[in-house]
Amino acid sequence: MRPEDVYIRGTSTRLPSRLTLADAVASGACPPGTAAATGMESVAYSPEESAAEMAAAAARTALGRADSGGGDVDLLLHADTYHQGQDLWPVASYIQREALRNSCPAVEIRQMSNGGLAALDLAAAYLTAGHGRGDALLTTADRFCAPGIDRWTTDPGTPYADGATALVLSRRGGYARLVSLALHADPELEPLHRGDDPFTTAPFGHRMPVDFEAAKKAFVGRTGLSYAITRAHNGQQTVIKQALADAGSDLAEADWVVLPHFGRRRLTAIYYKPFGIDPARTTWDFSRTVGHLGAGDQFAGLDHLVSTGRAAPGDRVVLVSVGAGYSWGCAVVDVLERPSWAGESPA
């Protein structure tokens, strides 16, 4: 997709606190091998705030930065992967009430770690299809805590983090332009996060905390490791090639590549080596202090680059994502100007 006149007007990241891996290892919570393999320094965590509350806080900051209010926003999309703080409850409506107080459509996106870019794609299509003339508010949030999730062992190789992001997409101009965006799905890989377990009648019916490694071993045991690796690489390659082709560019020309907040070993195997990406062009120095924010890694990485001034006017930023299901996303963004709020502390 090559959207016409769609801009990023404001972004924000909410990271309440940090927990160092050294402290987590010392307490026995994080296996020493996990710390060594991931190369992470710390993860964001929330001592008290729910995912929904963090999302609302990030939304208010992004809206303020964008000079956007309830009367400007035609759509709210909230992407998440895990429990938002209440059961059988429309979290997007809560964020709308807390941050917008308007009556636009407010919808939850559950596309796992590809949810942020899935929301970006849907919002761009919505705004350019004539459904809205102004802005769309996109939020992401998760709080990965016990007893349902063990942030260190639920998905070995990727320490999970608590936090929220927000992005205001606009037809009214902004500090960056959305140049292109591509999505791709391969449901043949869906069992990678389901395994052989039967369906249950209630959450956590098999085990608690969730264990992604058990599901992956069951799938790979049937299909072979090379089958999963090849299909996963092809899916990511497909969206990167499509988004860059639509942008009339290639990956080597990108000034910055924002990757999922995986550990170092996983990033090397999935991105650095296969795609020839130099870690110096990524947000690794930031992501290794944050951890995996579920659907929010890409928005957080872009917000970090712009807030710190590292992404300068004229820079091209490529956002890359992958989510269980399996689905992949890639967006190309051109930075147009340094926003007035660059240099502010995170929400």
Beta strands, then each sheet from edge to edge (+ up, - down):
strand 1: 7-14
strand 2: 17-20
strand 3: 42-45
strand 4: 73-79
strand 5: 106-109
strand 6: 135-142
strand 7: 163-170
strand 8: 176-185
strand 9: 256-258
strand 10: 316-323
strand 11: 327-335
sheet 1: 5+ 4+ 6+ 7- 1+ 8- 11+ 10- 9-
sheet 2: 2+ 3-
end
